[in-house]
Amino acid sequence: MMSKRKSSVEEMAKQAEEGYDVDEILRRRGGRPAMGSAPSSVESVRLSPELKRDLLERAAQQGISLSEAIRTALQEYVSAS
């Protein structure tokens, strides 16, 4: 087992010495997809149990997540003004 670790450490050291392609690392980066031109923010709101139930039911009917239902409702709200 020790030789396996040693070879892994040696391989990582070799890669570090050769340098990394930053663009490739950023391309392979995981995480959630971008939702706009900048990182998204998370906002907290309080929902009555009835409103949350209604939102969950509507989202389930449409086959979307609760978050997507909320984003859609907010987008429609700001677009209406």
C-alpha positions as a LaTeX table, in Angstrom:
\begin{tabular}{lrrr}
\hline
Residue & $x$ (\AA) & $y$ (\AA) & $z$ (\AA) \\
\hline
Met1 & 0.00 & 0.00 & 0.00 \\
Met2 & 2.86 & 2.34 & 0.78 \\
Ser3 & 4.35 & 2.01 & $-2.72$ \\
Lys4 & 0.95 & 2.89 & $-4.22$ \\
Arg5 & 0.81 & 6.09 & $-2.13$ \\
Lys6 & 4.39 & 6.91 & $-2.96$ \\
Ser7 & 3.74 & 6.58 & $-6.68$ \\
Ser8 & 0.61 & 8.73 & $-6.36$ \\
Val9 & 2.54 & 11.40 & $-4.48$ \\
Glu10 & 5.35 & 11.25 & $-7.02$ \\
Glu11 & 2.85 & 11.56 & $-9.88$ \\
Met12 & 1.17 & 14.58 & $-8.27$ \\
Ala13 & 4.57 & 16.18 & $-7.63$ \\
Lys14 & 5.52 & 15.63 & $-11.27$ \\
Gln15 & 2.27 & 17.24 & $-12.45$ \\
Ala16 & 2.81 & 20.20 & $-10.13$ \\
Glu17 & 6.35 & 20.69 & $-11.40$ \\
Glu18 & 5.15 & 20.59 & $-15.01$ \\
Gly19 & 2.46 & 23.16 & $-14.25$ \\
Tyr20 & $-1.28$ & 23.09 & $-14.62$ \\
Asp21 & $-3.48$ & 24.31 & $-17.44$ \\
Val22 & $-5.69$ & 26.73 & $-15.53$ \\
Asp23 & $-8.19$ & 27.04 & $-18.39$ \\
Glu24 & $-8.63$ & 23.25 & $-18.45$ \\
Ile25 & $-9.13$ & 23.11 & $-14.70$ \\
Leu26 & $-11.77$ & 25.83 & $-14.86$ \\
Arg27 & $-13.50$ & 24.08 & $-17.78$ \\
Arg28 & $-13.73$ & 20.81 & $-15.82$ \\
Arg29 & $-14.93$ & 22.51 & $-12.67$ \\
Gly30 & $-18.07$ & 20.95 & $-11.28$ \\
Gly31 & $-20.91$ & 22.56 & $-9.48$ \\
Arg32 & $-24.16$ & 24.06 & $-10.51$ \\
Pro33 & $-24.54$ & 25.66 & $-13.91$ \\
Ala34 & $-24.48$ & 29.44 & $-14.08$ \\
Met35 & $-27.88$ & 31.15 & $-13.99$ \\
Gly36 & $-26.80$ & 34.53 & $-15.28$ \\
Ser37 & $-23.82$ & 36.74 & $-15.93$ \\
Ala38 & $-22.51$ & 36.51 & $-12.35$ \\
Pro39 & $-22.65$ & 34.08 & $-9.44$ \\
Ser40 & $-26.18$ & 33.63 & $-8.13$ \\
Ser41 & $-27.24$ & 34.64 & $-4.67$ \\
Val42 & $-29.33$ & 32.67 & $-2.23$ \\
Glu43 & $-32.18$ & 34.54 & $-0.59$ \\
Ser44 & $-34.21$ & 33.40 & 2.38 \\
Val45 & $-37.96$ & 33.98 & 2.58 \\
Arg46 & $-40.59$ & 32.85 & 5.04 \\
Leu47 & $-43.55$ & 30.95 & 3.60 \\
Ser48 & $-46.73$ & 30.02 & 5.37 \\
Pro49 & $-47.35$ & 26.28 & 5.47 \\
Glu50 & $-50.29$ & 26.76 & 3.09 \\
Leu51 & $-48.27$ & 28.74 & 0.55 \\
Lys52 & $-45.44$ & 26.20 & 0.64 \\
Arg53 & $-47.92$ & 23.36 & 0.17 \\
Asp54 & $-49.51$ & 25.15 & $-2.79$ \\
Leu55 & $-46.10$ & 25.86 & $-4.33$ \\
Leu56 & $-45.02$ & 22.24 & $-3.91$ \\
Glu57 & $-48.24$ & 20.99 & $-5.51$ \\
Arg58 & $-47.92$ & 23.39 & $-8.46$ \\
Ala59 & $-44.25$ & 22.53 & $-8.96$ \\
Ala60 & $-45.06$ & 18.80 & $-8.89$ \\
Gln61 & $-47.83$ & 19.29 & $-11.47$ \\
Gln62 & $-45.36$ & 21.06 & $-13.76$ \\
Gly63 & $-42.53$ & 18.62 & $-13.05$ \\
Ile64 & $-40.18$ & 21.31 & $-11.75$ \\
Ser65 & $-38.39$ & 21.94 & $-8.48$ \\
Leu66 & $-39.68$ & 24.25 & $-5.79$ \\
Ser67 & $-36.77$ & 26.60 & $-6.51$ \\
Glu68 & $-37.64$ & 26.73 & $-10.21$ \\
Ala69 & $-41.29$ & 27.47 & $-9.38$ \\
Ile70 & $-40.23$ & 30.34 & $-7.12$ \\
Arg71 & $-37.81$ & 31.73 & $-9.73$ \\
Thr72 & $-40.51$ & 31.56 & $-12.39$ \\
Ala73 & $-43.04$ & 33.36 & $-10.18$ \\
Leu74 & $-40.50$ & 36.06 & $-9.32$ \\
Gln75 & $-39.54$ & 36.53 & $-12.97$ \\
Glu76 & $-43.20$ & 36.92 & $-13.93$ \\
Tyr77 & $-43.65$ & 39.40 & $-11.07$ \\
Val78 & $-40.75$ & 41.65 & $-12.06$ \\
Ser79 & $-41.62$ & 41.42 & $-15.77$ \\
Ala80 & $-45.18$ & 42.59 & $-15.08$ \\
Ser81 & $-44.08$ & 45.92 & $-13.62$ \\
\hline
\end{tabular}
